[in-house]
Amino acid sequence: MKTALIIEDNEDNMRLITLLLEKSAYLTLQAFTGMGGYEIALQKKPDFIILDIQLPDIEGTEVLQKIRTSEIGNSIPVIAMTSYAMSGDRERLLAAGCDGYIEKPIDPERVIAQIRSVIGE
């Protein structure tokens, strides 16, 4: 069973994505801050990471940069899940090192398919 690390500061969003992943047979780890998520990623080495871009302590792009320059490097897929909907944001986040991009509000019927596509299932 694969493990997902969810880095998300909004409790409702955290509950929703956790429920969707667990119903789809994924184990979940949770972090409500960017630095907390970074530390969990280093310690637990999840199979993939769902990363909110707007976090209370540091931006998700900074978390991504820290992960990509750590010993984990590019070995763990990182999927941005964000309400950023400006033109070019998807491309900017993919260019920054994200492996996928899911726009909020998420579509519960499509999000698992989107995640599986990114992680190669």
KOLKOL-715063 format. One line per field, with one value per residue: x, y, z of N, C-alpha, C, O in turn; residue number from 1. Coordinates in steps of 0.1 Angstrom, whole numbers, plus 2048, in hexadecimal, padded with zeros to 3 digits. Example, Ala and Ser with C-alpha at 12.3 -4.5 7.8 and 13.67 -1.06 7.14 Angstrom:
% residues 2
n.px (884, 880)
n.py (7C7, 7EA)
n.pz (84E, 847)
ca.px (87B, 889)
ca.py (7D3, 7F5)
ca.pz (84E, 847)
c.px (884, 881)
c.py (7DF, 800)
c.pz (84E, 84F)
o.px (88E, 886)
o.py (7DF, 80B)
o.pz (855, 850)
pos (1, 2)
This chain:
% residues 121
n.px (808, 806, 814, 809, 813, 803, 804, 7F6, 7E4, 7CA, 7AF, 797, 79C, 7B2, 7A5, 793, 7A4, 7B3, 7A0, 797, 7AF, 7B4, 79D, 7A3, 7B6, 7CF, 7E9, 7EC, 7FF, 800, 806, 804, 813, 82C, 848, 845, 83B, 850, 863, 857, 856, 872, 877, 864, 862, 84C, 837, 82D, 825, 80D, 80A, 801, 802, 800, 809, 80A, 823, 83A, 83D, 82F, 83E, 858, 85A, 859, 872, 884, 880, 888, 8A3, 8AD, 8B7, 8A3, 89D, 893, 884, 86B, 84A, 83B, 81D, 80D, 7F2, 7DC, 7CC, 7D4, 7CD, 7D5, 7DF, 7F9, 803, 802, 816, 82C, 82F, 833, 84B, 85B, 85F, 84A, 838, 81E, 7FE, 7E2, 7C4, 7B2, 790, 790, 786, 775, 76F, 782, 79B, 7AB, 7B1, 7C0, 7D6, 7E0, 7E8, 7FE, 80F, 814, 803)
n.py (7F4, 816, 834, 855, 876, 891, 8B3, 8CD, 8E9, 8EF, 8E3, 8D7, 8D2, 8C0, 8AB, 8A2, 89B, 887, 874, 86D, 861, 84C, 83D, 833, 821, 82A, 831, 84C, 869, 886, 8AA, 8CA, 8E1, 8F0, 8EB, 8D7, 8C3, 8BF, 8B5, 89D, 890, 88B, 87A, 865, 85E, 85D, 84D, 85F, 883, 89A, 8BB, 8DA, 8FB, 914, 91A, 91D, 923, 921, 925, 90D, 909, 90D, 8F8, 8E3, 8E9, 8E4, 8C9, 8BF, 8C5, 8B6, 896, 886, 890, 88D, 876, 872, 876, 896, 8A6, 8C3, 8D2, 8E9, 909, 91C, 92C, 93A, 944, 932, 928, 90C, 903, 910, 904, 8EA, 8ED, 8F5, 8DD, 8CD, 8AE, 8AC, 8BD, 8C8, 8D8, 8EB, 8F3, 8D0, 8B5, 89B, 883, 882, 886, 871, 862, 875, 877, 85C, 85B, 86C, 860, 848, 832)
n.pz (800, 7F7, 804, 80B, 810, 81D, 81A, 827, 832, 837, 849, 840, 825, 829, 837, 822, 80C, 819, 820, 806, 7FC, 80E, 80B, 7F2, 7F7, 800, 817, 82F, 838, 84B, 84A, 856, 852, 83D, 845, 857, 846, 835, 847, 84E, 835, 831, 846, 844, 829, 814, 7FA, 7E8, 7E6, 7EF, 7EA, 7F7, 7EC, 7F8, 817, 83B, 847, 835, 812, 7FB, 7E5, 7EF, 801, 7EE, 7E0, 7F5, 7F9, 7E0, 7E0, 7F4, 803, 7F9, 7E1, 7C0, 7C3, 7CD, 7C2, 7C0, 7C3, 7BC, 7CC, 7C9, 7CD, 7BC, 79F, 78A, 769, 75C, 774, 779, 766, 771, 78A, 783, 775, 78A, 797, 7A0, 79B, 793, 791, 7A1, 7A1, 7B9, 7C1, 7C8, 7B3, 7BF, 7B1, 79D, 7A7, 7B2, 79C, 78E, 7A0, 79F, 785, 785, 797, 78A, 78A)
ca.px (800, 80E, 812, 809, 815, 7FB, 809, 7EA, 7E1, 7BB, 7AA, 78D, 7A3, 7B9, 79B, 78E, 7AE, 7B7, 795, 798, 7BA, 7B2, 792, 7A9, 7C0, 7DC, 7EC, 7EE, 806, 7FB, 80D, 7FC, 81C, 837, 854, 840, 83A, 85E, 86A, 850, 85B, 87F, 877, 85B, 864, 840, 838, 82A, 822, 803, 80F, 7FA, 80C, 7FE, 80A, 80B, 831, 842, 836, 830, 84A, 864, 85A, 85D, 880, 88B, 87F, 88F, 8B1, 8B0, 8BB, 898, 89F, 887, 880, 85D, 842, 834, 811, 808, 7E4, 7DB, 7C1, 7DA, 7C7, 7DA, 7E5, 808, 807, 805, 823, 836, 831, 839, 859, 862, 862, 83F, 835, 810, 7F7, 7D4, 7BE, 7A7, 78B, 793, 77A, 777, 76E, 78D, 7A8, 7B3, 7B6, 7CB, 7E1, 7E5, 7EF, 80B, 818, 816, 7FB)
ca.py (800, 822, 83F, 863, 881, 89D, 8BF, 8D5, 8F0, 8F1, 8D7, 8D1, 8CC, 8B5, 8A0, 89E, 893, 87B, 86B, 868, 858, 840, 835, 82D, 817, 830, 836, 85A, 870, 894, 8B5, 8D7, 8EB, 8EC, 8E5, 8CA, 8BA, 8BD, 8AC, 88F, 88B, 886, 86F, 859, 85B, 858, 84A, 86C, 88E, 8A4, 8C8, 8E7, 905, 91F, 914, 928, 926, 923, 922, 900, 908, 90C, 8EA, 8DB, 8EB, 8DE, 8BB, 8BB, 8C6, 8AD, 889, 880, 894, 88B, 868, 871, 87F, 8A0, 8AB, 8CF, 8D3, 8F7, 912, 926, 929, 944, 940, 92F, 922, 8FE, 902, 915, 8FA, 8DE, 8F1, 8F6, 8D0, 8C4, 8A4, 8AD, 8C9, 8C6, 8E5, 8EB, 8E7, 8C3, 8AD, 88E, 878, 882, 889, 865, 85F, 87E, 873, 850, 85E, 873, 856, 83D, 826)
ca.pz (800, 7F6, 80E, 806, 81A, 819, 821, 824, 83E, 839, 84F, 838, 81A, 82E, 839, 815, 805, 821, 81E, 7F8, 7FA, 816, 804, 7E7, 7FC, 803, 825, 82E, 842, 84A, 84F, 854, 84E, 834, 84B, 85D, 83B, 830, 851, 84C, 828, 833, 850, 840, 81B, 80E, 7EC, 7E1, 7EF, 7EA, 7F0, 7F6, 7E9, 801, 824, 845, 84B, 82A, 806, 7F6, 7DB, 7F7, 805, 7E2, 7DE, 800, 7F7, 7D4, 7E3, 800, 7FF, 7F2, 7D3, 7B7, 7C4, 7D2, 7BB, 7C7, 7BC, 7C1, 7CC, 7CC, 7C7, 7B2, 792, 781, 75D, 75D, 781, 777, 760, 77A, 794, 77D, 772, 797, 79C, 7A3, 791, 78F, 795, 7A2, 7A5, 7C3, 7C9, 7C1, 7AF, 7C5, 7A8, 794, 7AD, 7B4, 78E, 78B, 7A8, 79A, 778, 788, 79E, 782, 78D)
c.px (809, 80A, 813, 80B, 80D, 800, 7FE, 7E6, 7D2, 7B5, 7A0, 793, 7AB, 7B0, 796, 798, 7B3, 7AC, 795, 7A3, 7B9, 7A7, 798, 7B5, 7CE, 7DD, 7EF, 7F6, 801, 805, 805, 805, 826, 843, 851, 840, 848, 865, 864, 855, 869, 87F, 86F, 85D, 857, 841, 835, 825, 817, 807, 807, 805, 80B, 7FE, 80D, 81A, 83A, 83A, 839, 83C, 857, 865, 85F, 86C, 888, 88B, 888, 89E, 8B6, 8B4, 8B0, 899, 892, 881, 871, 855, 83B, 829, 80C, 7F9, 7E1, 7CF, 7C7, 7D4, 7CB, 7E0, 7F4, 80C, 80A, 813, 82E, 839, 837, 848, 861, 865, 857, 83D, 827, 80A, 7E8, 7CE, 7B3, 79D, 78D, 785, 77D, 777, 77B, 79B, 7B1, 7B8, 7C1, 7D8, 7E8, 7ED, 7FD, 814, 81A, 80F, 7F0)
c.py (80C, 82C, 84C, 86C, 88D, 8A9, 8CA, 8DC, 8F1, 8E3, 8D0, 8CB, 8BF, 8A9, 89A, 895, 886, 870, 864, 85E, 84C, 837, 82E, 825, 81D, 833, 845, 85F, 87F, 89E, 8C2, 8E3, 8E6, 8E5, 8D8, 8BF, 8B6, 8B3, 89E, 889, 885, 87A, 863, 855, 855, 854, 856, 876, 897, 8B1, 8D4, 8F1, 911, 919, 91F, 92C, 929, 91F, 913, 8FE, 907, 8FE, 8E1, 8DD, 8E4, 8CE, 8B7, 8BC, 8BE, 89F, 881, 884, 893, 87D, 867, 87B, 889, 8A6, 8B8, 8CF, 8E1, 8FE, 91C, 922, 933, 93E, 93E, 929, 913, 8FC, 906, 90B, 8EE, 8E1, 8F1, 8E8, 8C7, 8BA, 8A5, 8B9, 8C6, 8D3, 8E3, 8F5, 8DB, 8BD, 89F, 882, 877, 882, 87C, 861, 868, 87A, 866, 852, 864, 868, 849, 830, 824)
c.pz (800, 800, 808, 812, 815, 821, 81D, 832, 841, 83D, 846, 82C, 81E, 830, 82C, 80E, 80C, 81F, 810, 7F6, 802, 810, 7F8, 7EA, 7FD, 812, 824, 83A, 840, 850, 84C, 852, 844, 83A, 851, 852, 836, 83A, 850, 840, 82A, 83C, 84A, 832, 815, 800, 7E3, 7EB, 7E8, 7F2, 7ED, 7F4, 7F3, 80F, 82E, 848, 840, 81D, 802, 7ED, 7E3, 7FC, 7FA, 7E0, 7E9, 7FE, 7EB, 7D7, 7EF, 7FA, 7F8, 7E3, 7CB, 7B8, 7C8, 7C9, 7C4, 7BE, 7C3, 7C1, 7D2, 7C6, 7BE, 7A5, 788, 775, 75F, 76A, 780, 771, 769, 785, 78F, 77A, 77F, 79D, 7A0, 797, 78C, 796, 795, 7A8, 7AF, 7BD, 7C1, 7BD, 7B4, 7BC, 79F, 79B, 7AF, 7A6, 78B, 793, 7A2, 78D, 77B, 78E, 796, 785, 784)
o.px (812, 7FF, 81C, 805, 80F, 800, 7FE, 7E5, 7CE, 7B7, 7A0, 78F, 7AC, 7B3, 796, 795, 7B6, 7AF, 794, 7A2, 7BC, 7A9, 792, 7BE, 7D8, 7D3, 7F4, 7F5, 7FE, 80B, 800, 800, 828, 847, 859, 844, 84A, 86B, 86B, 858, 86B, 886, 874, 859, 857, 84B, 839, 821, 819, 807, 805, 810, 816, 7F3, 812, 81C, 841, 831, 843, 842, 860, 870, 867, 873, 893, 895, 890, 8A6, 8C1, 8B6, 8B2, 896, 887, 879, 86B, 858, 836, 82C, 808, 7F3, 7E2, 7CA, 7BF, 7D5, 7C3, 7E6, 7FB, 817, 814, 81A, 838, 845, 83F, 851, 86D, 86D, 858, 840, 824, 810, 7E3, 7D3, 7AB, 7A0, 78A, 77B, 785, 77E, 77D, 7A5, 7BD, 7C4, 7CB, 7E3, 7F4, 7F7, 806, 820, 822, 814, 7E8)
o.py (80E, 82D, 84F, 86A, 891, 8A8, 8CF, 8D5, 8F4, 8D9, 8C3, 8C0, 8B6, 89D, 88E, 88A, 87C, 865, 858, 853, 841, 82B, 824, 822, 816, 836, 849, 85A, 883, 89B, 8C3, 8EE, 8DA, 8DB, 8CF, 8B4, 8AA, 8A9, 894, 87D, 87A, 870, 857, 84A, 849, 858, 857, 873, 89A, 8B1, 8D8, 8F0, 917, 914, 92A, 938, 933, 917, 90E, 8F4, 901, 8F8, 8D8, 8D3, 8DE, 8C8, 8AD, 8B6, 8BE, 89D, 878, 87B, 899, 879, 85C, 887, 886, 8AB, 8B7, 8CB, 8E4, 8FA, 924, 917, 935, 933, 947, 924, 90F, 8F4, 8FF, 908, 8E7, 8D8, 8EF, 8E7, 8BC, 8BD, 89F, 8BF, 8C2, 8D8, 8D9, 8FE, 8DA, 8BF, 898, 878, 86C, 87E, 87D, 85C, 863, 87B, 865, 84C, 860, 868, 840, 825, 81B)
o.pz (808, 805, 800, 81D, 809, 82D, 812, 83C, 84C, 836, 845, 828, 816, 82C, 82A, 809, 806, 81D, 80F, 7F0, 7FD, 811, 7F3, 7E2, 7FB, 818, 81A, 846, 835, 85A, 841, 850, 843, 835, 851, 854, 833, 835, 850, 840, 825, 839, 84B, 82E, 811, 7F9, 7D8, 7F6, 7DC, 7FE, 7E1, 7F9, 7F5, 814, 82A, 84B, 840, 81E, 804, 7EC, 7DE, 7FD, 7FC, 7DD, 7E5, 800, 7EC, 7D0, 7F3, 7EE, 7F1, 7DB, 7CF, 7AF, 7C6, 7C9, 7CF, 7B3, 7CE, 7B7, 7DD, 7BC, 7B9, 7A0, 77E, 775, 764, 76C, 786, 776, 769, 788, 795, 77B, 77F, 7A6, 7A5, 78C, 782, 79F, 78B, 7B2, 7AD, 7B6, 7B4, 7C4, 7AF, 7BE, 799, 795, 7AD, 7A6, 785, 78E, 7A1, 78A, 774, 78B, 79B, 784, 785)
pos (1, 2, 3, 4, 5, 6, 7, 8, 9, 10, 11, 12, 13, 14, 15, 16, 17, 18, 19, 20, 21, 22, 23, 24, 25, 26, 27, 28, 29, 30, 31, 32, 33, 34, 35, 36, 37, 38, 39, 40, 41, 42, 43, 44, 45, 46, 47, 48, 49, 50, 51, 52, 53, 54, 55, 56, 57, 58, 59, 60, 61, 62, 63, 64, 65, 66, 67, 68, 69, 70, 71, 72, 73, 74, 75, 76, 77, 78, 79, 80, 81, 82, 83, 84, 85, 86, 87, 88, 89, 90, 91, 92, 93, 94, 95, 96, 97, 98, 99, 100, 101, 102, 103, 104, 105, 106, 107, 108, 109, 110, 111, 112, 113, 114, 115, 116, 117, 118, 119, 120, 121)
